[in-house]
């Protein structure tokens, strides 16, 4: 299955702007402790600050952005 076959959804998080999410791997796929999601942000888009009790990784396929963590801000670019 190609990732574009999975519906791009608008997140229901308050503060999310100009962003869609595709749930690539979930519990429905048998992944009990893991989820893979593809976020597509348009210019000026953001996912609001939030925290999890689990690990959270970010990989940038294309473009540039900023990641904000408890350690501060980090500029991101393609391949980061």
Biopython code that builds the backbone (N, CA, C, O; Angstrom):
import numpy as np
from Bio.PDB.StructureBuilder import StructureBuilder

atoms = [
    (1, "UNK", "N", (0.848, -1.175, 0.000)),
    (1, "UNK", "CA", (0.000, 0.000, 0.000)),
    (1, "UNK", "C", (0.897, 1.242, 0.000)),
    (1, "UNK", "O", (1.886, 1.293, 0.731)),
    (2, "UNK", "N", (0.562, 2.211, -0.794)),
    (2, "UNK", "CA", (1.287, 3.483, -0.837)),
    (2, "UNK", "C", (0.701, 4.415, 0.215)),
    (2, "UNK", "O", (-0.499, 4.378, 0.487)),
    (3, "UNK", "N", (1.543, 5.243, 0.801)),
    (3, "UNK", "CA", (1.048, 6.112, 1.873)),
    (3, "UNK", "C", (-0.078, 7.035, 1.412)),
    (3, "UNK", "O", (-0.919, 7.426, 2.222)),
    (4, "UNK", "N", (-0.109, 7.387, 0.139)),
    (4, "UNK", "CA", (-1.177, 8.271, -0.339)),
    (4, "UNK", "C", (-2.522, 7.552, -0.424)),
    (4, "UNK", "O", (-3.558, 8.191, -0.609)),
    (5, "UNK", "N", (-2.508, 6.214, -0.289)),
    (5, "UNK", "CA", (-3.756, 5.457, -0.241)),
    (5, "UNK", "C", (-4.450, 5.610, 1.114)),
    (5, "UNK", "O", (-5.625, 5.273, 1.257)),
    (6, "UNK", "N", (-3.717, 6.121, 2.102)),
    (6, "UNK", "CA", (-4.261, 6.329, 3.442)),
    (6, "UNK", "C", (-4.782, 7.758, 3.532)),
    (6, "UNK", "O", (-4.086, 8.707, 3.171)),
    (7, "UNK", "N", (-5.993, 7.898, 4.008)),
    (7, "UNK", "CA", (-6.653, 9.208, 4.067)),
    (7, "UNK", "C", (-5.877, 10.184, 4.950)),
    (7, "UNK", "O", (-5.491, 9.852, 6.071)),
    (8, "UNK", "N", (-5.658, 11.383, 4.433)),
    (8, "UNK", "CA", (-5.067, 12.466, 5.222)),
    (8, "UNK", "C", (-6.183, 13.094, 6.048)),
    (8, "UNK", "O", (-7.172, 13.585, 5.503)),
    (9, "UNK", "N", (-6.016, 13.075, 7.365)),
    (9, "UNK", "CA", (-7.033, 13.596, 8.275)),
    (9, "UNK", "C", (-6.577, 14.905, 8.897)),
    (9, "UNK", "O", (-5.380, 15.163, 9.027)),
    (10, "UNK", "N", (-7.529, 15.714, 9.274)),
    (10, "UNK", "CA", (-7.227, 16.944, 10.002)),
    (10, "UNK", "C", (-7.203, 16.591, 11.487)),
    (10, "UNK", "O", (-8.198, 16.090, 12.010)),
    (11, "UNK", "N", (-6.084, 16.842, 12.182)),
    (11, "UNK", "CA", (-6.017, 16.506, 13.611)),
    (11, "UNK", "C", (-7.075, 17.255, 14.409)),
    (11, "UNK", "O", (-7.436, 18.384, 14.078)),
    (12, "UNK", "N", (-7.572, 16.605, 15.472)),
    (12, "UNK", "CA", (-8.590, 17.252, 16.299)),
    (12, "UNK", "C", (-7.973, 17.987, 17.486)),
    (12, "UNK", "O", (-8.691, 18.400, 18.397)),
    (13, "UNK", "N", (-6.655, 18.155, 17.486)),
    (13, "UNK", "CA", (-5.989, 18.870, 18.565)),
    (13, "UNK", "C", (-6.239, 20.370, 18.440)),
    (13, "UNK", "O", (-6.097, 20.947, 17.362)),
    (14, "UNK", "N", (-6.608, 20.982, 19.542)),
    (14, "UNK", "CA", (-6.775, 22.432, 19.542)),
    (14, "UNK", "C", (-5.417, 23.078, 19.295)),
    (14, "UNK", "O", (-4.436, 22.728, 19.950)),
    (15, "UNK", "N", (-5.354, 24.004, 18.368)),
    (15, "UNK", "CA", (-4.102, 24.688, 18.069)),
    (15, "UNK", "C", (-3.382, 24.155, 16.845)),
    (15, "UNK", "O", (-2.430, 24.774, 16.369)),
    (16, "UNK", "N", (-3.827, 23.000, 16.323)),
    (16, "UNK", "CA", (-3.222, 22.469, 15.099)),
    (16, "UNK", "C", (-3.676, 23.336, 13.930)),
    (16, "UNK", "O", (-4.866, 23.609, 13.771)),
    (17, "UNK", "N", (-2.719, 23.763, 13.117)),
    (17, "UNK", "CA", (-3.052, 24.639, 11.996)),
    (17, "UNK", "C", (-2.343, 24.182, 10.732)),
    (17, "UNK", "O", (-1.160, 23.842, 10.765)),
    (18, "UNK", "N", (-3.054, 24.173, 9.634)),
    (18, "UNK", "CA", (-2.492, 23.848, 8.317)),
    (18, "UNK", "C", (-1.671, 22.559, 8.341)),
    (18, "UNK", "O", (-0.558, 22.513, 7.818)),
    (19, "UNK", "N", (-2.227, 21.522, 8.947)),
    (19, "UNK", "CA", (-1.528, 20.244, 9.064)),
    (19, "UNK", "C", (-2.520, 19.103, 8.856)),
    (19, "UNK", "O", (-3.677, 19.189, 9.267)),
    (20, "UNK", "N", (-2.054, 18.039, 8.215)),
    (20, "UNK", "CA", (-2.836, 16.802, 8.111)),
    (20, "UNK", "C", (-1.985, 15.658, 8.640)),
    (20, "UNK", "O", (-0.763, 15.768, 8.736)),
    (21, "UNK", "N", (-2.647, 14.562, 8.980)),
    (21, "UNK", "CA", (-1.972, 13.392, 9.530)),
    (21, "UNK", "C", (-2.474, 12.147, 8.813)),
    (21, "UNK", "O", (-3.668, 12.004, 8.546)),
    (22, "UNK", "N", (-1.550, 11.254, 8.508)),
    (22, "UNK", "CA", (-1.887, 9.943, 7.949)),
    (22, "UNK", "C", (-1.375, 8.897, 8.939)),
    (22, "UNK", "O", (-0.193, 8.890, 9.281)),
    (23, "UNK", "N", (-2.249, 8.028, 9.393)),
    (23, "UNK", "CA", (-1.891, 6.969, 10.340)),
    (23, "UNK", "C", (-1.387, 5.778, 9.530)),
    (23, "UNK", "O", (-2.187, 4.993, 9.020)),
    (24, "UNK", "N", (-0.069, 5.637, 9.410)),
    (24, "UNK", "CA", (0.537, 4.615, 8.562)),
    (24, "UNK", "C", (0.581, 3.244, 9.224)),
    (24, "UNK", "O", (0.297, 2.235, 8.579)),
    (25, "UNK", "N", (0.933, 3.198, 10.506)),
    (25, "UNK", "CA", (0.963, 1.939, 11.269)),
    (25, "UNK", "C", (0.302, 2.206, 12.613)),
    (25, "UNK", "O", (0.657, 3.159, 13.307)),
    (26, "UNK", "N", (-0.667, 1.356, 12.983)),
    (26, "UNK", "CA", (-1.412, 1.543, 14.233)),
    (26, "UNK", "C", (-1.653, 0.195, 14.906)),
    (26, "UNK", "O", (-1.175, -0.838, 14.437)),
    (27, "UNK", "N", (-2.388, 0.216, 15.990)),
    (27, "UNK", "CA", (-2.773, -1.016, 16.679)),
    (27, "UNK", "C", (-3.571, -1.932, 15.759)),
    (27, "UNK", "O", (-3.510, -3.154, 15.888)),
    (28, "UNK", "N", (-4.321, -1.339, 14.827)),
    (28, "UNK", "CA", (-5.088, -2.145, 13.875)),
    (28, "UNK", "C", (-4.186, -3.018, 13.009)),
    (28, "UNK", "O", (-4.621, -4.034, 12.465)),
    (29, "UNK", "N", (-2.920, -2.608, 12.888)),
    (29, "UNK", "CA", (-1.941, -3.368, 12.108)),
    (29, "UNK", "C", (-1.166, -4.349, 12.978)),
    (29, "UNK", "O", (-0.257, -5.025, 12.496)),
    (30, "UNK", "N", (-1.522, -4.429, 14.258)),
    (30, "UNK", "CA", (-0.841, -5.335, 15.175)),
    (30, "UNK", "C", (0.299, -4.683, 15.946)),
    (30, "UNK", "O", (1.016, -5.365, 16.678)),
    (31, "UNK", "N", (0.473, -3.390, 15.794)),
    (31, "UNK", "CA", (1.535, -2.672, 16.504)),
    (31, "UNK", "C", (1.003, -2.237, 17.870)),
    (31, "UNK", "O", (0.306, -1.229, 17.976)),
    (32, "UNK", "N", (1.333, -2.996, 18.906)),
    (32, "UNK", "CA", (0.801, -2.712, 20.239)),
    (32, "UNK", "C", (1.492, -1.547, 20.932)),
    (32, "UNK", "O", (0.874, -0.845, 21.733)),
    (33, "UNK", "N", (2.775, -1.335, 20.629)),
    (33, "UNK", "CA", (3.547, -0.308, 21.328)),
    (33, "UNK", "C", (4.132, 0.735, 20.386)),
    (33, "UNK", "O", (5.123, 1.387, 20.715)),
    (34, "UNK", "N", (3.531, 0.891, 19.236)),
    (34, "UNK", "CA", (4.147, 1.735, 18.218)),
    (34, "UNK", "C", (3.083, 2.316, 17.306)),
    (34, "UNK", "O", (2.075, 1.670, 17.021)),
    (35, "UNK", "N", (3.312, 3.526, 16.856)),
    (35, "UNK", "CA", (2.469, 4.129, 15.822)),
    (35, "UNK", "C", (3.379, 4.915, 14.890)),
    (35, "UNK", "O", (4.278, 5.621, 15.345)),
    (36, "UNK", "N", (3.148, 4.793, 13.603)),
    (36, "UNK", "CA", (3.875, 5.609, 12.638)),
    (36, "UNK", "C", (2.869, 6.517, 11.961)),
    (36, "UNK", "O", (1.871, 6.066, 11.399)),
    (37, "UNK", "N", (3.157, 7.809, 12.030)),
    (37, "UNK", "CA", (2.252, 8.795, 11.465)),
    (37, "UNK", "C", (3.040, 9.705, 10.540)),
    (37, "UNK", "O", (4.214, 9.988, 10.779)),
    (38, "UNK", "N", (2.390, 10.154, 9.496)),
    (38, "UNK", "CA", (2.993, 11.112, 8.577)),
    (38, "UNK", "C", (2.225, 12.420, 8.702)),
    (38, "UNK", "O", (1.036, 12.490, 8.394)),
    (39, "UNK", "N", (2.920, 13.447, 9.156)),
    (39, "UNK", "CA", (2.331, 14.776, 9.249)),
    (39, "UNK", "C", (2.754, 15.571, 8.026)),
    (39, "UNK", "O", (3.928, 15.572, 7.654)),
    (40, "UNK", "N", (1.808, 16.241, 7.408)),
    (40, "UNK", "CA", (2.105, 17.113, 6.279)),
    (40, "UNK", "C", (1.684, 18.523, 6.670)),
    (40, "UNK", "O", (0.499, 18.813, 6.834)),
    (41, "UNK", "N", (2.676, 19.387, 6.814)),
    (41, "UNK", "CA", (2.432, 20.764, 7.236)),
    (41, "UNK", "C", (2.600, 21.696, 6.052)),
    (41, "UNK", "O", (3.577, 21.616, 5.307)),
    (42, "UNK", "N", (1.638, 22.572, 5.895)),
    (42, "UNK", "CA", (1.739, 23.620, 4.887)),
    (42, "UNK", "C", (2.507, 24.791, 5.508)),
    (42, "UNK", "O", (2.748, 24.806, 6.715)),
    (43, "UNK", "N", (2.886, 25.757, 4.695)),
    (43, "UNK", "CA", (3.610, 26.919, 5.201)),
    (43, "UNK", "C", (2.816, 27.549, 6.342)),
    (43, "UNK", "O", (1.622, 27.817, 6.209)),
    (44, "UNK", "N", (3.488, 27.781, 7.452)),
    (44, "UNK", "CA", (2.836, 28.355, 8.626)),
    (44, "UNK", "C", (2.103, 27.329, 9.474)),
    (44, "UNK", "O", (1.513, 27.683, 10.494)),
    (45, "UNK", "N", (2.131, 26.056, 9.070)),
    (45, "UNK", "CA", (1.429, 25.012, 9.805)),
    (45, "UNK", "C", (2.135, 24.634, 11.094)),
    (45, "UNK", "O", (3.341, 24.834, 11.236)),
    (46, "UNK", "N", (1.367, 24.081, 12.038)),
    (46, "UNK", "CA", (1.968, 23.651, 13.300)),
    (46, "UNK", "C", (1.108, 22.594, 13.974)),
    (46, "UNK", "O", (-0.100, 22.495, 13.760)),
    (47, "UNK", "N", (1.781, 21.820, 14.787)),
    (47, "UNK", "CA", (1.139, 20.905, 15.717)),
    (47, "UNK", "C", (1.405, 21.507, 17.090)),
    (47, "UNK", "O", (2.559, 21.804, 17.397)),
    (48, "UNK", "N", (0.399, 21.700, 17.922)),
    (48, "UNK", "CA", (0.609, 22.402, 19.188)),
    (48, "UNK", "C", (1.508, 21.632, 20.151)),
    (48, "UNK", "O", (1.649, 20.413, 20.053)),
    (49, "UNK", "N", (2.106, 22.361, 21.076)),
    (49, "UNK", "CA", (2.946, 21.763, 22.116)),
    (49, "UNK", "C", (2.132, 20.731, 22.876)),
    (49, "UNK", "O", (1.007, 21.000, 23.296)),
    (50, "UNK", "N", (2.704, 19.555, 23.050)),
    (50, "UNK", "CA", (2.060, 18.503, 23.832)),
    (50, "UNK", "C", (3.142, 17.545, 24.305)),
    (50, "UNK", "O", (4.275, 17.598, 23.826)),
    (51, "UNK", "N", (2.799, 16.676, 25.236)),
    (51, "UNK", "CA", (3.741, 15.704, 25.778)),
    (51, "UNK", "C", (3.126, 14.319, 25.740)),
    (51, "UNK", "O", (1.906, 14.155, 25.722)),
    (52, "UNK", "N", (4.010, 13.322, 25.730)),
    (52, "UNK", "CA", (3.593, 11.925, 25.752)),
    (52, "UNK", "C", (4.357, 11.185, 26.841)),
    (52, "UNK", "O", (5.416, 11.634, 27.280)),
    (53, "UNK", "N", (3.822, 10.064, 27.270)),
    (53, "UNK", "CA", (4.517, 9.188, 28.204)),
    (53, "UNK", "C", (5.388, 8.186, 27.458)),
    (53, "UNK", "O", (5.963, 7.287, 28.072)),
    (54, "UNK", "N", (5.490, 8.334, 26.149)),
    (54, "UNK", "CA", (6.268, 7.410, 25.332)),
    (54, "UNK", "C", (7.204, 8.210, 24.430)),
    (54, "UNK", "O", (7.086, 9.428, 24.300)),
    (55, "UNK", "N", (8.136, 7.487, 23.812)),
    (55, "UNK", "CA", (9.065, 8.137, 22.885)),
    (55, "UNK", "C", (8.322, 8.721, 21.699)),
    (55, "UNK", "O", (7.250, 8.252, 21.314)),
    (56, "UNK", "N", (8.916, 9.750, 21.134)),
    (56, "UNK", "CA", (8.307, 10.424, 19.987)),
    (56, "UNK", "C", (9.449, 10.849, 19.070)),
    (56, "UNK", "O", (10.295, 11.653, 19.463)),
    (57, "UNK", "N", (9.479, 10.325, 17.876)),
    (57, "UNK", "CA", (10.530, 10.654, 16.926)),
    (57, "UNK", "C", (9.985, 11.536, 15.812)),
    (57, "UNK", "O", (8.797, 11.495, 15.492)),
    (58, "UNK", "N", (10.875, 12.337, 15.227)),
    (58, "UNK", "CA", (10.528, 13.201, 14.103)),
    (58, "UNK", "C", (11.581, 12.993, 13.023)),
    (58, "UNK", "O", (12.777, 12.992, 13.313)),
    (59, "UNK", "N", (11.143, 12.816, 11.778)),
    (59, "UNK", "CA", (12.041, 12.733, 10.631)),
    (59, "UNK", "C", (11.476, 13.634, 9.543)),
    (59, "UNK", "O", (10.302, 13.525, 9.190)),
    (60, "UNK", "N", (12.304, 14.520, 9.014)),
    (60, "UNK", "CA", (11.846, 15.494, 8.023)),
    (60, "UNK", "C", (12.142, 14.966, 6.624)),
    (60, "UNK", "O", (13.302, 14.780, 6.257)),
    (61, "UNK", "N", (11.091, 14.727, 5.847)),
    (61, "UNK", "CA", (11.249, 14.243, 4.477)),
    (61, "UNK", "C", (11.616, 15.370, 3.526)),
    (61, "UNK", "O", (12.457, 15.197, 2.644)),
    (62, "UNK", "N", (10.991, 16.517, 3.705)),
    (62, "UNK", "CA", (11.313, 17.675, 2.867)),
    (62, "UNK", "C", (10.890, 18.942, 3.579)),
    (62, "UNK", "O", (10.040, 18.916, 4.470)),
    (63, "UNK", "N", (11.488, 20.047, 3.181)),
    (63, "UNK", "CA", (11.142, 21.332, 3.766)),
    (63, "UNK", "C", (11.979, 21.662, 4.988)),
    (63, "UNK", "O", (13.006, 21.038, 5.254)),
    (64, "UNK", "N", (11.514, 22.654, 5.718)),
    (64, "UNK", "CA", (12.197, 23.138, 6.913)),
    (64, "UNK", "C", (11.152, 23.371, 7.993)),
    (64, "UNK", "O", (9.969, 23.555, 7.703)),
    (65, "UNK", "N", (11.601, 23.360, 9.229)),
    (65, "UNK", "CA", (10.675, 23.620, 10.316)),
    (65, "UNK", "C", (11.405, 23.828, 11.619)),
    (65, "UNK", "O", (12.631, 23.938, 11.658)),
    (66, "UNK", "N", (10.636, 23.880, 12.678)),
    (66, "UNK", "CA", (11.182, 24.099, 14.004)),
    (66, "UNK", "C", (10.528, 23.109, 14.955)),
    (66, "UNK", "O", (9.305, 22.969, 14.978)),
    (67, "UNK", "N", (11.351, 22.426, 15.737)),
    (67, "UNK", "CA", (10.871, 21.497, 16.755)),
    (67, "UNK", "C", (11.074, 22.158, 18.108)),
    (67, "UNK", "O", (12.171, 22.629, 18.412)),
    (68, "UNK", "N", (10.034, 22.198, 18.918)),
    (68, "UNK", "CA", (10.119, 22.799, 20.241)),
    (68, "UNK", "C", (9.995, 21.681, 21.269)),
    (68, "UNK", "O", (9.008, 20.946, 21.281)),
    (69, "UNK", "N", (11.003, 21.558, 22.132)),
    (69, "UNK", "CA", (10.995, 20.547, 23.189)),
    (69, "UNK", "C", (11.254, 21.233, 24.523)),
    (69, "UNK", "O", (11.438, 22.449, 24.585)),
    (70, "UNK", "N", (11.267, 20.437, 25.591)),
    (70, "UNK", "CA", (11.564, 20.998, 26.910)),
    (70, "UNK", "C", (12.992, 21.533, 26.969)),
    (70, "UNK", "O", (13.323, 22.307, 27.868)),
    (71, "UNK", "N", (13.843, 21.132, 26.023)),
    (71, "UNK", "CA", (15.229, 21.612, 25.969)),
    (71, "UNK", "C", (15.369, 22.875, 25.121)),
    (71, "UNK", "O", (16.455, 23.451, 25.055)),
    (72, "UNK", "N", (14.305, 23.309, 24.482)),
    (72, "UNK", "CA", (14.359, 24.512, 23.655)),
    (72, "UNK", "C", (13.929, 24.241, 22.227)),
    (72, "UNK", "O", (13.279, 23.236, 21.940)),
    (73, "UNK", "N", (14.298, 25.151, 21.333)),
    (73, "UNK", "CA", (13.918, 25.051, 19.926)),
    (73, "UNK", "C", (15.076, 24.510, 19.100)),
    (73, "UNK", "O", (16.243, 24.777, 19.387)),
    (74, "UNK", "N", (14.732, 23.744, 18.070)),
    (74, "UNK", "CA", (15.735, 23.183, 17.170)),
    (74, "UNK", "C", (15.245, 23.360, 15.738)),
    (74, "UNK", "O", (14.130, 22.956, 15.406)),
    (75, "UNK", "N", (16.069, 23.958, 14.895)),
    (75, "UNK", "CA", (15.742, 24.110, 13.483)),
    (75, "UNK", "C", (15.889, 22.751, 12.806)),
    (75, "UNK", "O", (16.860, 22.034, 13.050)),
    (76, "UNK", "N", (14.931, 22.398, 11.958)),
    (76, "UNK", "CA", (14.958, 21.123, 11.250)),
    (76, "UNK", "C", (14.934, 21.368, 9.752)),
    (76, "UNK", "O", (14.370, 22.350, 9.270)),
    (77, "UNK", "N", (15.568, 20.440, 9.019)),
    (77, "UNK", "CA", (15.566, 20.513, 7.561)),
    (77, "UNK", "C", (15.473, 19.100, 7.001)),
    (77, "UNK", "O", (15.513, 18.120, 7.745)),
    (78, "UNK", "N", (15.350, 19.009, 5.691)),
    (78, "UNK", "CA", (15.240, 17.712, 5.027)),
    (78, "UNK", "C", (16.360, 16.783, 5.487)),
    (78, "UNK", "O", (17.531, 17.162, 5.495)),
    (79, "UNK", "N", (15.989, 15.571, 5.866)),
    (79, "UNK", "CA", (16.948, 14.563, 6.297)),
    (79, "UNK", "C", (17.210, 14.527, 7.787)),
    (79, "UNK", "O", (17.812, 13.574, 8.281)),
    (80, "UNK", "N", (16.769, 15.551, 8.521)),
    (80, "UNK", "CA", (16.954, 15.564, 9.985)),
    (80, "UNK", "C", (15.947, 14.649, 10.644)),
    (80, "UNK", "O", (15.938, 14.521, 11.868)),
]
sb = StructureBuilder()
sb.init_structure("model")
sb.init_model(0)
sb.init_chain("A")
sb.init_seg("    ")
for serial, (resi, resn, name, xyz) in enumerate(atoms, 1):
    if name == "N":
        sb.init_residue(resn, " ", resi, " ")
    sb.init_atom(name, np.array(xyz, "f"), 0.0, 1.0, " ", f" {name:<3s}", serial, name[0])
structure = sb.get_structure()
